[in-house]
Amino acid sequence: MQSYDKFYINGQWVAPRGGDTIEVYHSATEEPMGRIPAGIEADAQAAVAAARAAFDAWAATPAIERGAYLRKIAEGLRARTDELARSITGEVGMPIKLSRAIQVGGPVYNWGYYADLAGSFPYEERVGNSLVVREPVGVVSAITPWNYPLNQITLKVAPALAAGCTVVLKPSEVAPFNAFILAEVIHEAGLPPGVFNLVTGYGPVVGEVLASHPDVDMVSFTGSTRAGKRVSELAAQTVKRVALELGGKSASVILDDADLPAAVKGTLNACYLNSGQTCSAHTRMLVPASRYDEAKALARQIAESFVLGDPREETTRLGPLASAAQRERVLAYIRKGLEEGAELVTGGPERPEGLAKGFFVRPTVLGNVAPRATVAQEEIFGPVLTILTYQDDDDAVRIANDSIYGLGGGVWSGDEARALAVARRMRTGQVDINGGQFNMQAPFGGFKQSGNGRENGVYGLEEFLEYKSLQFRAR
């Protein structure tokens, strides 16, 4: 059992004010992994008070010294890679090999990246008779999801600390253990008391305090669009800055001159990564109507090569979902798609054979999906690909943009210039051209109801900085 019974507040492990706990379950066994404290309002308030008290001194700490702390944290996380990967694999269901590379390798890289950027970023410049300076926004509430737990924590906490902000973190109660390991690493790195604080609990209790507290200057939230709207509503009462990374329903547009086998395979890889528990997953595959049968046959063949298995095994390619609730949500969407007339290409709502335990869902492909069907409009967050058809490039762009979301997407074409022209017309934050790889230094974030603000790279640091202009008398 991997359990914690204290919060990390003001540089110390402190007992929670309340007595309730939250069970954390293993995605592959459905058995308890351990438990964490369920924080109450007073716990969140204490964490905010500690962050507020620590802010002035941390903001005044030279940026290169802040970066040195971040470097120690990166090294501490790297040393605990296997432990973190095993924990996240249990919590989330990503196969262990991928967890090491993505769920831990990405955060280690980014802590190191922001360690370097803290000391090299140009915090001021002369503009005419003004000195324009960038200063930390203040106390930051970081509220993070369960699907890429340490990665989303890192993309908020690391740049916020680099910028000179102090932080209160509330991780998801579904996948919290990595956050406690991070707090242990931060403590060992000697970060000054109050600069980083950790409180766990439920969103309607702890999260609402962190979003509404008058001593919090900014909320950075990743999660559902519904919850993001509530965070914005609460934060608006004190006009604090809000950064939101929310849902997605990303389209992979396969043009008529594309290498179809490569495009279908790439789309399914982008859809099924982390068992589809990815906000930017390419879940709508748009193909020319004339090539539907060919695309459908390829999709079936490739989807059926994703064999489900125990995520703790090195050879497993596709693991379970993170929770029973998530599994039921995804199965309900599959049933809804079939009820609305989609063609079941492969997969379906039945429990996978040979897997009596675990939150598993068959890798599913739904064909002939109408653009306004529920499964083409709402985020499913599971291993479910929908295939839609279009008539020409203009029709493909129209369908791709027919969504309340705008987070990711892809374009496939034998002509890169043509693909680029279509990508420019897509109203979404990131577009992968012919399977272009994820770039951790490029801005990540959404249009429309996928949120606002950007993470990754220098753009992620800038989210946590305010502008100040200092005017001098002209000489």
C-alpha angles and dihedrals in degrees: 000000000000105000138161127194103181140062125228107238129156093354095307139092104244134185116253119251092231131053104224124110136197124226117225116207132209111244095218101041102028086224124127114272093190141289142266134200119274102225125217132209093274092057092053091046092052091051092050091049091053092049092048093050092050097046103087095051094044093047089052093050109108110261093236089058091050088052091053090058090050090051090055090050091051090052092047092052092047090054090055097044097123093047092049093046093051091048095049092044088055094045100042107020100237110147112262096244091056092042091060093050101037111018094044107014092057095052093046089053093048096048086054092045093053090044088062096039093051091069099035103044114112100241094179143026138176115249111180108302092344134090106213112202133184115222132180114272092228133239112013128202109207114196112183140188135236104238098076096008105170093035094055091044089052095049089057106032100040098053092039091055091043089053092052099257125135119228144215111194126202109182124193113281088223094064108017108133095085088059091056090049088051090051089052090051091048091050091051090049089060099238108178115264115274096017091103124024131178127205124166129200144097125321097238089055113029097017094054092053091050092048096047106032111122092220091059112091099188140017120207109191134179119185143076123350090238092056091042090058090053092049090051091049093052095042092051091068090072096027093238123166114266128197115189131189105182142157132331143197099187123193125219105204113203109194122211094256096051127118091257100199091049092045095049092046092048092048093051091048089053091046099047100041108126088007089295092303092131123111092215095044114144095241100156114064111194115200133172110268089235091060099042097109092049092047092047093053091049092047091052093050095047096042091052089055088066097090115194118231149145106307090216090068117092093224097051114116102181125031137184130284120265101254147006090252092055092048092052091048092053094045090051090055092050090052090046091052092052091046089054092054107268118151115242103230095173140333119028140181098297120108111263114258116259095017107098093160132043135058093276127160123187114250099257137197121192116196136199091026116174114235092240096044116123093247090052094051108035128065110252100181096205140087095293124127121191121204118212127179131219138187105222141347094280091052091049092053091047092053093044090053094044093100139093085230133073113174111118142353146153142228125203123195141142087232111063092197090055091048090050091051091054092044091055089058095053114100097221139107099242133021123187112211114211091341097316110187125250111266115210091200095053120089115267122199144093151269124226115356092352086085142251136273127042137256132200131053125008089331090065092053092049090059089070097048132087126208121238124180121205114197123208127198109264113250 
